[in-house]
Amino acid sequence: MEEILCNVELVKENNDFVAKIQSDLGGVREYRSTQFEEILEQLMQDLQEEFESF
């Protein structure tokens, strides 16, 4: 059985990368950075903490 855990949207607005995450546990949150690697690290860390505590 498949279950959606979260929705992730990555976009580039001008010089900023924006990550929008929505999940049942953490709600909706948004991260911004000029560096793509930084936004991926933030995204990964947040989701890892969220689902480890689940």
Summary of the structure (lengths in Angstrom):
residues: 54
radius of gyration: 11.8
end to end distance: 18.5
largest distance: 39.7
contacts: 119
relative contact order: 0.21
helix: 31%
strand: 43%
